[in-house]
Amino acid sequence: MASFSVITSYFVLIFIFSGDLSAAAEFDFGTLTLSRLRLLGDAHMTANGSVRLTRDIGVPNSGAGKVLYSTPVEFRRPGNPSPASFSTFFSFSVTNLNPSSIGGGLAFVISPDDEYVGDAGGFLGIMGGETARNGVAAVEFDTLMDVEFKDINGNHVGLDLDSMVSAQVGDLDTIGVDLKSGDQVNSWVDYSGPNQSIKVYVSYSNFKPNEPIISANFDLNKYITNDSMFVGFSGSTQGSTETHTIEWWSFKSSFDENTTFETLAPPQATAEKSNPPPQFLAPQASNSSNTNTTSHGRCHNRLCRDGPGAVVGVVTAGAFFLAFCVFAFIYAYNKKFKGDEKNNNLGSDLIKMPKEFSYKELKLATKGFDSGKIIGHGAFGTVYKGILPSTGGVVAVKRCSHAGQGKTEFLSELSIIGTLRHRNLVRLQGWCHEKGEILLVYDLMRNGSLDKALFESNMVLSWHDRRKILIGVASALSYLHQECENQVIHRDIKSSNIMLDEVFNATLGDFGLARQVEHDKSPDATIAAGTMGYLAPEYLLTGRATDKTDVFSFGAVVLEVVSGRRPIETGGGVGNLVEWVWGLHREGDLMAAVDPRLGCEFNEAEMRRAILVGLACSNPDPMGRPSMRGVVQMLLGDCDVPIVPRTKPTLSYSTSHLLLSLQDSVSDLNEMITLSTTSSENSFSGGGGGGGVEIVMVS
């Protein structure tokens, strides 16, 4: 009984049938009683008052459910040529409870009755496959690509008019919304009866987007069988445990041809909760502006009537208020100043950064840095997927490790990436330094990292996309090496640091190990850092990173992309990838390096050119490697690849040269050289000058 009272207090009715004949219906979840909702099939209430359309049932079972407003809404009136206009806003989430879940979806529906639940799977509970069902209009949010219904993908919006083959479709990948992310998604559906037009908007944000994902014209009269129809939602699964939850719903309709609906939207979420329950503002009266004006008028007239005493009171109160504001300003300023001192003036060092985010905002965006939001691990930090509550923008939030070295690397990353601008470099949106944490906020790349696309995806990356990725990364490195004011040496070029957007454009990220040097100036020796399989031999020996060491790492990435093999393979693999491809080249069997998953779906001339570029970049002698500007031209076919010898060249280092280089390295490193490693690091020892130098490779 107690739980029932909680639910009913959460849902109270505002259904309006006023004396105004133009009015039709208005209600929302915040004021709707439980008795006004009709739950069908698998639909049920949850403990927090939301409605779940599907149940957590074992694979491979399928299910469907529907929730409807229990009173039919008038959509058509005799003698009125136009159907009713309506505007509805709803928030929902789709959660996969099992890795084998393959989808289903949900839909906003206009239905002729309140008894029927359609089939599961691709029918989304809207209609059935055995008998055609007329009088149904729906906006579907489909998480399953069903060839039978000509779906474009498993992440789209569709307008369904008496058919599961959508009359119009919007691809949600184009606006960065993932239905199956588990995050709350907001949608607005606006239909104009006089104009016979519908617009559908979708966003993570509480603010309605400027552009609709679907905009179409159709006469609703042709698709409704009754003057009054039921409105609500349906959802389904197909052999999965995908659940579909309606968190919030508001609806308005009218027959007034001049009606302009106020945009339905939720208020700001509860500030202190990382995953707040839906709380929404009550509808404002349409004449609120007039009311405010009238209220001002009354205040002015009252002052005139009450005379000077009232004026003196107002002035005194105003002076008190002004003094309070000054005090508050001084207090806030002092607190801010002292806070800045505690942060060791970090803010002044980062003043050129794009934006400073608050810790509270980023914690809310990542749901309290939930482990389920982790999408990767960079150098000295963990990367989380986040949704900014202020804009709905999807971002990647990199959280600095708490070690002192991690802080140093993050500050290095900030100082470098904050000044770089290139289409193939990951874009830094901003930063945060609060509560002893350093956080970096980047654009999120929808297709994740290159290594995951190559080795962990069920989809085979096409040669067209692979070549585009290589050209993009080469362009970014050419910019870093030759077009920046100071040359930037990345030092950690590898496939896991190459991110892919929704159309597989590549962006190079993770500048935690990067270094800036003046052009044509010899770099200082450092502790060698990077990942085995990508590291140039001279870098391992001397610890001096140059643009040529980046070129070698890129060559390993090229061979990784063309072959579909990791740079270091164990357990019966090819071992060292670079060595293996050099061996194929020596035997005259270069095309044996091609990823067999590509079949014959590639341009042989482009492929051969790419493999030769990879070998040219992997030349053990740094002086024999091309520049990255030259690599771009080679990959594009604008210039020839230099002759790559059949026999792998050797590293041209004399013993005396090597000893001098190592001696210089030891002298330059001084106390930077560490004699121990952590569990997350591998080590390689090279001797010289009578002592051992440990070179650290960060995995």
N, C-alpha and C positions, 0 to 999 in steps of 0.2 A: 504494500500500500504506500509505503514511504517512497519507493523508487518511482511509482506511478505519479505521485504528487510532484516529484522533481521534474519528471518529463513533461507533465501538463503545465507546470509553471514556466518551462522553457518554450513550449509551443502554445500560444494563445491566439485566438481568432481575431482577424480584422476584416472579414469578408464584408464588403459594402454593397448594398443595393439601395441607393439613395433615390430621392424623388427626381433627381436629374436623369432623364432618360438616356443621355449620352453615356453615362457611367455604366460599366459592365462589372468588373471584378478587381479586387486588390487584396493581396494577402502576402504574408512572409512567414518564414520559420520562427522568427522571434515572437510572433503573436498568434501562432497556430496551435489549436488544441489537438491532442492525439486522435480524438474522434473525427477530426476533419481530414485525416489521412487514411487512405485505403491501401493496405499492404497485401500484395498478391505474390504467389509463388515463393521464391526464396527470399523475398524482401523482408527485412526485420529492423527493429530499432536497436541501436547500440546503447551502451551505458552512458555515454556523454550526450545523448539526444540526437545524434545524426542518424541517417537512414542508410542502411547497407542493402544494396540490391541483390548481391550474391553471397553465398555462404562458403565457408572454408570446408570444402568437401574433397575427399581423396582423389588423386589422379588415378584413372583417366575419366572420371565422371564429369558430366556437364550439367549446368543448371541455368535457370533464368528467373528473374524476379522483376516486379514492377511496383512502384508507389505512385498513387494518384491523389490529387485533391478530390475529396469525396463529393463535392457539389459540381455539377457540370457548369462550364463557363459559356456564356452566350457569345457565339461568333457570327451569327447571321440573323437579320431581322427582316420580316416581310416588308417589301416596299423600299428597303434600303439597298442600293446596288453594291455598296462596298461592304466587305466583311469587317469585323472589328480589327482595330489596330491593337497590338500588344507589345509589351517589353518585359523580358524576364532576365534575371541575373541569378547565377548559381555557381557555387564552389563545389568541387568534387576532387576525389583522389582515387587513383588506381594502384593497387598494391599486389605484387607477385609474392605469394607465400611459399612458392616452390620453384626451384630453378627450371623445372621442366614445363612451367606454365607457358602456354603459347598464345594466350590472349582470348579475346572476345570483344568486350567494349560496353558502352552505355549510350543512351540517347535521351534527349528531351523529346517527348511525344505528345501529340494531340490525337486522342483516340475516341471512337464513337461509343465505347462502353467501358464499364469499370469491373469487368469479370475476366476478360480474356488476357492470357499471357502467351506471347508468341514462343517460338522455338529458341533453343539455346544456340551456341556457336555463332555463326555469321549472321543469324537473324536477329541477334541482340535482344530477344524478347519482344520485338516490335510486331512481327507477323510470323506466320508459319509457312513451311514449304509445301504442305499437302494441299491446303486450300488458300486461294487468293483472298486477300482481305482489303476491301475498299474503305475509303474514308480515314486513312491514316497519313499524317504528315509528321516527320521527325527530323531532328538534327542529330546525326550520329557522331560519336567520338570513338573511332574504331581502332582497336589495338591488334587486330589480326588481318593480315593480307589474305583475302579470300578471292581466288581467281574466278570463282563462279559469279561473284558480284562485281567483277572488274575493278577491284580495289587497287589503288596506286601503290600502297605500302601498308605497313602495320602501325602507322602513326598519322592518322588523317581525320579531318572533319568532312562530313557529307550531308547533303540535303536530300532526304528520302521522301518521295511523293508517291504513295501507293506502290512502292517497289523498293527492294533492297539494293538495286543498282542506282547509285546516287545520281540525281540530276545535275549536281555540281559538287565539286570536291575541292578542299583546301589542304595543302600539304603542311603539316605542323612543323616539319623539319626546317622549313624556310624561315620560321619565326623563332626557332630555338626552344620550342615547347615539346617535352617528351611525356606522353600520356602515362607511360609505365614507370616513371621515375619515382612514384610514391609521394611526390610533392603535391601540394594543393594547387589546383588549376582553376582559374576563374573564367567564366564565359558570359557574354551578353548576347541575347538574341532579340532583335528589334524587327517587328513587321509593321508596315504601313498599309492599312486597308485601302485608302484612297489611291495610293501610288502603286499598290500591288507589288511591293518590294520587300525583301528580307535582307538583313545584314547580320552576320555572325562574327563576334569578336572573341579572341582567346588570348589569355596572358597569365603569367604567374603573378603579376602585379595586381593590387586592388584598384588601380586606375585603368579606366577603359582605354584601349589603344586608339590611335588616330585612324588606323586603317583596318578594315574588316578582313578576316581570312576568307569569308564567303560573302558575295554580294550578288543577288539574283532577283529576277522578276517572275512572279507567278501569281495567279488568282487563287487565293485560298478557298474560295467558294467551290472550285472544281474538285477539291480534294477532301471536303468534309461532307458527310452524309446527313448530319443532324444540325439543327440550328444551334444546339448547345452540345459542346464536346468536353471530354475530360482531358485535363492536362497533368503531366507528371513525368516520370522517368522510368526507363526499363534498362536492364543490363543482363549480360550473359557471360558464361565461360564455355570453353570448348576443350574438354579433357584436361582442365587445369584448376588451379586454386587461386586464380586471380579474383580479387575482391574489388567492388566498386562502391564507393561511399559518397553520398550526397551530404556535404557539410552544411550547406546553406542554400536557401531558395527564396526568391521574392518574385512576385508577378503582378502586373498591372495590365488592364485592357480598357478600351474605350471605343465608342462609336462616334465621338466628336471628330469631325474631319480636320479641325484646327488643333487637335491635341498634339502637344509636344511633350513627350515623357521626360521627366527629370531622370538623369542617368542613375540607374540603380547600382549601388555599390556598398560594400561593407565599410564601417569606420576603421580607424587605426586599430591594429591588434594590441592586445594587452602587452604592455612594454616589457614586463619583467619575466615573461615566460618564453622559453625558447620555441615552444610549439603551442601557441595559444589556441583556445577553443574559439569557434566563430562567435563574434560579438558584433552587433550591427546597430547603426544609428536608426532611431525612429524616423519615418518619413517626415520631411519638413513641409509645412504648409506652402501652397503655391504662391500665396500672397505675402510671404515673409518679408519681402523688401518693402511692401507698402506698410506693413505693420511697424517696421522699424522707423519709417519716415513719420508715421503718425505719432509714435512714441516720442520721437525727438521734438515734434511740435508741441506736445503736451508739456514736456519739461520746460521748454522755452517760455510758454505762456505762464506756467506756474511761477517761474522766477520773476516775471514781470509783476504778477499779482502780489507775491509775498514781500517784495521790496528789498532794501539794502541788506537786511539781516540775512536773508537767504544767500545773497551774493557773497557777504563776508564769510559765511559758513563754507561756501564752495571754495573760495580762495584759500581759506585756512586748510581745508582738507587737501586742496591741490598742492599747497606748500609742503604739507606733511608727506604726501605721496612722492613729491619730487625728492625730498630729503631721503626717503626710504630707498628710492631708486639709486641715488648717488651712493648710499651706504652699500647697497647690494652690488653695485658695479665695482666699488673698491674691494669688497670682500672677494668677489669672483676673480678680479684681476690679481690680487695677492695670491690666491689659491692657485691660479694658473701659473703665475711666475714661479712659485715655489715648486710646483709640479714639474715645470720645465727644468729647474735646477736639479731635481732628483733624477730626471731622465738624462742627465749629463749633456744637456743641450742637443739631444738627438734631433729635435724638431728643426733646429737651424740648419743641421746638415742635410735635411731632407726637404728643404723648403721648395726646391724645384720640382718635387714629385707632383704627379697629376692631382691627387686628392688624398686627404687624410680621413680615413674611416674611423668610426668609434669601435672600440672592442665589443661593446654591447650589440652593435649592428651586425658585426661579423659573427658573433656567437649565435645570434638569432638566425642568421643566414645559413649557418651550418648545423642548426639544431643542437647547439652546445658542443660543437666539434664531435659529433656522433661518429663512432667508428664505422657505421654503415655508410657514411658520406665520404670515406677515404677513396680517392681515385688514383693515388700514386704516391711515390716517395722520391723526392729529389735530393740533391746534395744538401745534407744537413737540415732537412725539413720534410714534413708530411703535407700532402696536398689534399684538400677537401673540396667537394662540390658544394656550392652555396647558392642560395637565391636571396638577393638583396630585398629586404621587406619594403624599402622605399620605392623601388622601381620595378621589381619583379625580374630584374636582370639576372641571368645565370652566370656565375663566375667560378673561377678556381681560386681558392684561398690557400696560400702556402704558409704554414705555421713553422716558425723557426724552432729548431731544437734548442733546449735550454743550456747546452754547453757553451762555453766561452767562444770556442772555435766557430760554432754555428752562428753566433751573433756576428762575428767578424765576416763570415761568408755572406750573410744576408745583407749587411751594410755594403759590402762590395757589390753584390748583385744590384742593390738599389742604385748605387752611384753610377753604375754602368748602364743598366737597362732603362733607367729613367730618362736618359738623354738620347736614346736610339729611336729611330723612326724608319721602319721598313715593313712592307706588306708581308714578308715572310719571317718576321720576328714576332714572338708573342707580345701582345700589347699589355703593358702594365697600367691598370686602372687606378691603383692607389696603394696605400700602406697604412699601417696602424702600429703604434708603440704605446701600449698601456699594460698595466698589471704585470710588468716584467716580460711581456710577450712582444715579439716582432712578427707582424703578419703582412704578407704581400698579396694583393688582389689582382688577378689576371683575367683576361677573357677566357671563357671555357671553350675548348675545342670539342665539338660534339662527337667526333669519331675517335677520340682518345689518342693514344700514342701509336707511332708507326710499328713498334715491336708487337703491340697487341693486335694491330690490323694484320700483320704478317703471320703471327704464330698462334693467336688465341681466338681468332674470329672464324665463324663457320663459312663466311663469305671469302672467296678468293679475290684478292686485290688485282684488278686488271692491269695489263701492261701500260695502258694509257694513263691510269692513275699513278702507277709506280714511276713512270718517266716524268710526269708532272711534279711529283714529290721531289725527285732528285734535282730537277731544274730549280725548284723553289728554294731548297736548302742551299744549293750552290750559289744562287743569287744572294741569299742572306749572308753567306760567308764572304762573298766578294765585297759586299757592302762593309762588313766588319773589318776586313783586312785592308781595303784600299780606298774606301770612300768616306770613312769617319775622320773627324779631326785628329783623334788619336787612334792608332790601330788597336783593335780589340782581338785578343786571342781567347777563344772560347774554352779550350782545354778539356771539354767533355762532350765532344760530338759523338752521339750514339743514337740508335733508333728509338730508345725510350725517352729521349729528350726532344724528339721531333713530333709535334702534335698536328692532328689533322682535323680540319673543320668539316662541315656537313657535306661538302662536295670534294673532299680530299685535297684541298689546298694545304700545303705544309707550312708550319711555323716553327722556328727553332726557339727553344726555351731553355730554362734552368741555367742562369748565368752565375750560379754560386761559386764556380771555380774560375770564372773569367778574369782576365787581367788586361789592363790598358797600358800600352807603351807608345812612345813617340815613334813616328815612322822612321825607318832606317836606323833605329837604335837597337843595340843588342839587348835582349831581355835579361833580367836577373835570373839566377838559378833559384829554384824553389823545390819544395818537396814534390816529386812527380805525383800527379793525381789524375785519375781517370779510370777506365774500365779495361781489363785485359781483353785483347783482341782488337782494340781500337787504338792502342798506344804505339806511337812511332818508336823504332828501336833506339834512335839517338836520344829521345826524350827519357827513355828508361835509364840510359847510361849517364846522362849529364844533368837531368832535371831542368833543362832550359826549354821552355815552351816557345815556339815561334809559329808564324803563319803556316810554315811547312808541316809542323806537327798536326795542325788542324786539317791540312790537306790529306795527310795519311789517314786520319780518322774518318774523313769523308770517303776516301777510297774504300775503306772497310764497309761503310754503310752502303755504298754503291753495290758491292759484291753481295752483301746481305740481301738487298732489295731484289737484285736480278735472280739470285739463286734460291731465295726463300729459306736460307740456312743461317743459323746464328754464327757469329764470328768465332766462337769457341764451342765446339760440340764434343761431348764425351759419350761414353757408352756405345761405341760402335759407329759414331758419326765420322765426319771428315776431319775432325781434330781442329786445326787452325785453318779457317776458311781462306785467308789470303794465301797461305802456302799451297792449299789444295788447288786453287784457281791458277796459280803460277804453274803448278804441275800440269794441269790440263792444257795450258797455253804452250808449254814445252812439247807436249805430245801432239799438238795440232788439233786438239779436240775441244776448242774453246766453248762451243755451243752446248757441251755436256753440262756446263755450269747453270744452264737455264732451269728455273723452277719448273718441275714436271707438271705442277698443277695448272700451269698456263696452257698446256697442250700446244696447239699451233696458233693460239690467239695472240700473236704479237708480230711486229714488223722485224724481220730478221736483221736488216741493216741497222736499225735503231738499237736493237739488242746487242749486236756485236760491238757497235760503237760504245755503248754504255759499259760493257765488260772491259774493253780496252782502256776506257777512261778510268775505271776502277783500278786496273793494274798500274796505269801510269801514276795515279795518285799514291799507290802503295809501293812505289819504288823505295827500296831500303835506303838509297842515297838521297838525302833531302834536296840536293842540288838538281837531281833528275826529275823532281816533281813539278808539274805545271802550277801556275797561279790559279786562284779560284775564278778570276775573271776569264782566264783561258778555258777553264773547265766548263763554265756556262756556255761559251761559244761552241765548244766541242759537242756538248749535249744537244744544243739546238741545231747542230749541223752547219753552223756558220764558218767553221774552220776544221781542218783535218786533225785527227788525233796523232800526236808524234809517234814515231816508230817505237813499239814496245818490244824489246829484245825477248827472244824465246827463252833464254836462260835468265833466271832471276839475278839481277845485279847484287853485289855485295856492298855492305856498309863500308865506305872508304874512310876508315879511322886508323891512323897509325897508333902504335902503342904509346909513343911519347905524347901525341896529341890527346889521346884518351886520358892519360894520367894528368896532363895539365888541366884538361876540362874538369876532371873530377876534383882536382885540387882547388880550382876556382870555385866549384860548386860548394865544396865543404867550407871554404873561406866565406862565401857569400851567405850560406845558410846559417852559419854559426849555431846558435842555440835553437834554431827552427827545426833541426833534425830530431826526430823522435826515435827513441830506441824501443818503443813498444807499440803494439797494435791493439785495436779493439776487436771484439767478436765480429763486427760488421766490415772489417778491412782485411785485405790480403796483402802480403808483403813479397818484395823481390829484392834480393841483396846483390849488389855489384861491388867488386873489390877494386881498390886503387889507392896508390900512395901509402901502402902499408896499413890502411884502415878500411873498415867496412862502412858503406853508406846504405842505409835502408831507404828504399823508395816505396812510398805508400800508394796503392791503387785503391781508390774508393769504389766499392761495388754499387 
